[in-house]
Amino acid sequence: MSNRFYAVCGILDIAGKILFVRHTYGAAKERILIPGGYVKEGELPSESVRRELLEETGVIAEAESVFAVQFRKEQWIIVFRLRYISGEPRSDGYENSEVLLLTPEEAVKRSDITNMSRAILNAYIDQKDNTLERGSYNSISLKDETFEIFGV
């Protein structure tokens, strides 16, 4: 079950260019944005961004840090910085009609980018390394696979 209250997206740099998708529905229809989606019940946010990226673009990537978090009264969105692992970017032909690789500077100048993606990329251009890295803390009372911590 997906939960529309919790969402994720990821900045994936492949050889100096950021991965974008052109959305086919909703408020972002026909606009480009950083790929992502909703967190499913029982998923950690980092698992969700990995799954969403693979489903939407065919690319495998890992969350290496948290770049930003957006809070709304009805939803939060975690923006991860991702590490490319493998896969050739391609459209899923359903949620998106196109996959693009653009430099951050090219992307922010486009009229078809979503406002949130533009704001994220402007911050990325200025503060690329200002992130909360994945921590290595292990709880003695919880199993490792039940939680993640970034920044500690």
Residue frames as qw, qx, qy, qz and C-alpha x, y, z in Angstrom:
[[0.000, 0.887, 0.461, 0.000, 0.00, 0.00, 0.00],
 [0.389, 0.366, -0.026, 0.845, 1.34, 3.43, -0.93],
 [0.278, -0.728, -0.458, 0.428, 0.98, 6.32, 1.46],
 [0.345, 0.746, 0.226, 0.524, 0.53, 9.71, -0.21],
 [0.382, -0.924, -0.017, -0.024, 1.63, 11.43, 3.02],
 [0.562, -0.604, 0.450, 0.342, 5.24, 10.26, 2.73],
 [0.747, 0.661, 0.042, 0.048, 7.20, 10.82, -0.46],
 [0.605, -0.486, 0.376, 0.507, 10.79, 10.67, -1.69],
 [0.652, 0.757, -0.025, 0.030, 12.78, 11.85, -4.68],
 [0.773, -0.386, 0.246, 0.439, 16.42, 11.62, -5.63],
 [0.249, 0.885, -0.318, -0.231, 19.15, 13.68, -7.23],
 [0.889, -0.050, 0.376, 0.256, 21.14, 11.26, -9.35],
 [0.123, 0.835, -0.401, -0.355, 24.32, 12.54, -10.99],
 [0.885, 0.152, 0.379, 0.223, 25.48, 10.44, -13.93],
 [0.627, 0.165, 0.250, 0.719, 28.73, 11.77, -15.40],
 [0.162, -0.148, -0.049, 0.974, 27.96, 15.36, -14.38],
 [0.359, -0.211, -0.396, -0.818, 24.33, 15.33, -15.50],
 [0.364, 0.019, 0.674, -0.643, 21.22, 14.97, -13.35],
 [0.031, -0.238, -0.925, -0.293, 18.49, 12.45, -14.18],
 [0.381, 0.190, 0.229, -0.876, 14.99, 13.89, -14.83],
 [0.209, 0.339, 0.901, 0.175, 11.68, 12.43, -15.97],
 [0.265, -0.081, -0.228, -0.934, 8.85, 14.09, -17.91],
 [0.299, 0.174, 0.790, -0.506, 5.64, 13.41, -15.99],
 [0.113, -0.211, -0.767, -0.596, 2.46, 12.22, -17.73],
 [0.371, -0.634, -0.651, -0.191, -0.19, 13.10, -15.11],
 [0.455, -0.674, -0.411, 0.413, -1.26, 15.43, -12.31],
 [0.070, -0.959, -0.036, 0.271, 0.00, 18.93, -11.57],
 [0.318, -0.611, 0.546, 0.477, 3.40, 18.12, -13.11],
 [0.753, 0.428, 0.494, 0.073, 1.96, 16.75, -16.37],
 [0.638, 0.691, 0.103, 0.324, 4.34, 17.41, -19.30],
 [0.090, -0.917, 0.338, -0.191, 6.93, 18.99, -16.98],
 [0.712, 0.254, -0.580, 0.304, 10.31, 17.59, -15.98],
 [0.547, -0.723, 0.231, -0.354, 11.19, 16.77, -12.40],
 [0.007, 0.464, -0.861, 0.208, 13.52, 14.78, -10.21],
 [0.650, -0.128, -0.678, -0.317, 12.20, 11.19, -10.11],
 [0.079, -0.145, 0.770, -0.616, 10.54, 9.82, -7.02],
 [0.539, -0.329, -0.596, -0.495, 7.25, 8.75, -5.52],
 [0.645, -0.562, 0.099, -0.509, 5.42, 7.55, -2.45],
 [0.031, -0.370, 0.880, -0.298, 6.75, 5.41, 0.38],
 [0.695, -0.195, -0.596, -0.351, 4.96, 2.08, 0.62],
 [0.719, -0.581, 0.172, -0.340, 3.86, 0.70, 3.97],
 [0.928, -0.278, 0.195, 0.157, 6.77, -1.15, 5.61],
 [0.713, 0.476, 0.007, 0.515, 9.42, 0.51, 3.40],
 [0.431, -0.572, -0.038, 0.697, 12.23, 2.73, 4.58],
 [0.316, 0.874, 0.026, -0.368, 12.40, 5.98, 2.56],
 [0.072, -0.620, 0.670, 0.402, 15.77, 4.95, 1.08],
 [0.397, 0.116, 0.898, 0.148, 14.20, 1.71, -0.17],
 [0.410, 0.733, 0.478, -0.257, 11.33, 3.68, -1.69],
 [0.197, 0.838, -0.264, -0.436, 13.58, 6.04, -3.66],
 [0.215, -0.344, 0.854, 0.325, 15.58, 3.05, -4.96],
 [0.408, 0.367, 0.836, -0.007, 12.37, 1.26, -6.03],
 [0.345, 0.826, 0.271, -0.355, 10.79, 4.35, -7.59],
 [0.047, 0.728, -0.493, -0.475, 13.93, 5.18, -9.57],
 [0.259, -0.129, 0.920, 0.266, 14.18, 1.62, -10.90],
 [0.394, 0.543, 0.731, -0.126, 10.47, 1.49, -11.82],
 [0.282, 0.878, 0.168, -0.350, 10.46, 4.88, -13.52],
 [0.241, 0.853, -0.393, -0.245, 13.86, 4.88, -15.25],
 [0.958, 0.206, -0.185, 0.078, 15.42, 1.39, -15.17],
 [0.327, 0.629, -0.500, 0.497, 18.37, 2.75, -13.18],
 [0.774, -0.460, -0.390, 0.193, 19.67, 1.26, -9.94],
 [0.184, 0.610, -0.311, 0.705, 20.98, 3.76, -7.41],
 [0.565, -0.408, -0.614, 0.371, 21.50, 3.94, -3.63],
 [0.220, -0.936, -0.094, -0.259, 20.65, 6.76, -1.25],
 [0.667, 0.139, -0.378, 0.627, 23.95, 8.08, 0.06],
 [0.176, -0.155, -0.399, 0.886, 22.73, 11.20, 1.85],
 [0.066, 0.796, 0.594, -0.096, 19.74, 13.42, 2.58],
 [0.331, 0.269, 0.167, 0.889, 19.96, 16.69, 0.68],
 [0.251, -0.175, 0.083, -0.948, 16.69, 18.34, 1.77],
 [0.020, -0.409, -0.898, 0.160, 13.33, 17.69, 3.38],
 [0.228, -0.261, -0.223, -0.911, 10.15, 19.50, 2.41],
 [0.005, 0.321, 0.843, -0.432, 7.33, 19.64, 4.96],
 [0.335, -0.308, -0.339, -0.823, 3.72, 20.39, 4.18],
 [0.540, -0.215, 0.459, -0.672, 0.82, 20.00, 6.58],
 [0.907, 0.132, 0.138, -0.376, -0.40, 17.01, 4.60],
 [0.940, 0.284, -0.049, 0.179, 2.90, 15.52, 3.39],
 [0.333, -0.780, 0.433, 0.306, 6.67, 15.39, 3.77],
 [0.839, 0.530, -0.088, 0.082, 9.17, 14.71, 1.00],
 [0.619, -0.585, 0.375, 0.367, 12.76, 13.58, 1.54],
 [0.594, 0.771, -0.226, -0.048, 15.19, 14.60, -1.21],
 [0.841, -0.346, 0.309, 0.280, 18.10, 12.16, -1.35],
 [0.243, 0.725, -0.578, -0.286, 21.43, 12.42, -3.12],
 [0.970, 0.070, 0.202, -0.114, 21.85, 9.13, -4.90],
 [0.238, -0.557, 0.720, 0.338, 24.86, 7.10, -5.99],
 [0.742, 0.412, -0.309, -0.428, 24.59, 5.55, -9.47],
 [0.650, -0.286, 0.704, 0.003, 25.07, 1.77, -9.54],
 [0.260, -0.022, 0.831, 0.491, 23.89, 0.53, -12.94],
 [0.376, 0.626, 0.672, -0.119, 21.29, 0.68, -15.69],
 [0.207, 0.155, 0.413, 0.873, 20.66, 2.65, -18.84],
 [0.230, 0.358, 0.387, -0.818, 18.13, 5.46, -18.26],
 [0.096, -0.231, -0.766, -0.592, 14.82, 4.87, -20.08],
 [0.468, -0.157, 0.076, -0.866, 11.22, 6.02, -19.74],
 [0.310, 0.093, 0.907, -0.269, 8.69, 3.66, -18.16],
 [0.132, -0.177, -0.682, -0.697, 6.18, 4.85, -20.78],
 [0.338, -0.603, -0.719, -0.069, 3.50, 5.16, -18.12],
 [0.364, -0.791, -0.292, 0.396, 4.29, 7.63, -15.32],
 [0.123, -0.722, 0.268, 0.626, 6.76, 9.45, -17.56],
 [0.754, 0.631, 0.166, -0.071, 7.13, 9.91, -21.28],
 [0.571, 0.689, -0.273, 0.352, 10.80, 10.81, -21.36],
 [0.737, -0.552, -0.023, 0.389, 14.01, 10.54, -19.35],
 [0.372, 0.867, -0.125, 0.307, 16.54, 13.36, -19.63],
 [0.731, -0.332, -0.118, 0.584, 20.11, 13.88, -18.44],
 [0.185, 0.882, 0.082, 0.425, 20.84, 17.58, -17.94],
 [0.407, 0.133, -0.450, 0.784, 23.44, 19.57, -16.08],
 [0.179, -0.628, -0.598, 0.465, 21.93, 21.35, -13.07],
 [0.061, -0.427, 0.088, 0.898, 22.66, 24.68, -14.77],
 [0.158, -0.086, -0.695, -0.696, 20.77, 23.63, -17.93],
 [0.226, -0.463, -0.857, 0.004, 17.85, 22.27, -15.92],
 [0.133, -0.582, -0.472, 0.648, 17.15, 25.38, -13.83],
 [0.052, 0.317, -0.259, -0.911, 16.93, 27.54, -16.97],
 [0.079, -0.225, -0.857, -0.456, 14.19, 25.40, -18.54],
 [0.429, -0.151, 0.034, -0.890, 10.60, 26.62, -18.55],
 [0.784, -0.127, -0.455, -0.403, 9.25, 23.05, -18.30],
 [0.419, 0.070, -0.782, 0.456, 10.89, 22.14, -14.94],
 [0.473, -0.713, -0.510, -0.089, 8.71, 21.99, -11.83],
 [0.126, -0.867, 0.183, -0.447, 9.20, 24.76, -9.28],
 [0.789, -0.561, 0.245, -0.040, 10.26, 22.30, -6.56],
 [0.897, 0.122, 0.154, 0.397, 12.85, 20.66, -8.82],
 [0.363, 0.756, -0.058, 0.542, 14.19, 24.10, -9.80],
 [0.407, -0.824, 0.228, -0.322, 14.52, 25.11, -6.13],
 [0.911, -0.316, 0.235, 0.126, 16.27, 21.83, -5.27],
 [0.794, 0.352, 0.120, 0.480, 18.68, 22.18, -8.20],
 [0.108, 0.868, -0.127, 0.468, 19.48, 25.82, -7.41],
 [0.615, -0.705, 0.315, -0.159, 20.43, 24.73, -3.89],
 [0.944, -0.019, 0.230, 0.236, 22.37, 21.77, -5.32],
 [0.571, 0.679, -0.038, 0.460, 24.39, 24.09, -7.57],
 [0.082, -0.826, 0.274, -0.486, 25.36, 26.25, -4.59],
 [0.451, -0.531, 0.602, -0.390, 25.65, 23.61, -1.83],
 [0.758, 0.209, -0.564, -0.251, 26.10, 20.21, -3.46],
 [0.536, 0.122, -0.766, 0.333, 27.94, 18.73, -0.47],
 [0.275, -0.248, 0.454, -0.810, 25.71, 20.16, 2.27],
 [0.734, -0.136, -0.526, -0.407, 24.04, 16.84, 3.12],
 [0.649, -0.443, 0.508, -0.352, 23.33, 14.47, 5.97],
 [0.372, 0.383, -0.830, -0.161, 25.40, 11.39, 5.19],
 [0.870, -0.224, -0.375, -0.230, 24.15, 7.87, 5.91],
 [0.334, -0.683, 0.549, -0.347, 25.31, 7.02, 9.42],
 [0.560, 0.201, -0.803, 0.029, 26.76, 3.80, 10.72],
 [0.365, -0.302, 0.574, -0.667, 25.07, 3.87, 14.14],
 [0.537, -0.125, -0.806, -0.215, 23.71, 0.47, 15.19],
 [0.573, -0.491, 0.173, -0.633, 21.14, 0.22, 17.92],
 [0.052, 0.214, -0.946, 0.239, 21.66, -2.45, 20.57],
 [0.422, 0.213, 0.680, -0.561, 17.87, -2.69, 21.04],
 [0.694, 0.552, 0.108, -0.451, 16.75, -2.77, 17.38],
 [0.791, 0.120, 0.486, 0.353, 17.72, -5.00, 14.48],
 [0.260, -0.340, 0.344, 0.836, 19.87, -3.18, 11.91],
 [0.095, 0.259, 0.721, 0.635, 17.34, -3.67, 9.11],
 [0.088, -0.724, -0.680, 0.081, 14.53, -1.90, 10.98],
 [0.059, -0.952, -0.134, 0.269, 15.93, 1.64, 10.81],
 [0.632, 0.387, 0.045, 0.670, 18.36, 4.00, 9.15],
 [0.278, -0.858, -0.154, 0.402, 19.95, 7.16, 10.43],
 [0.551, 0.591, 0.109, 0.579, 21.42, 10.01, 8.41],
 [0.016, -0.856, 0.122, -0.503, 23.68, 12.66, 9.91],
 [0.628, -0.660, 0.365, -0.192, 24.96, 10.65, 12.89]]
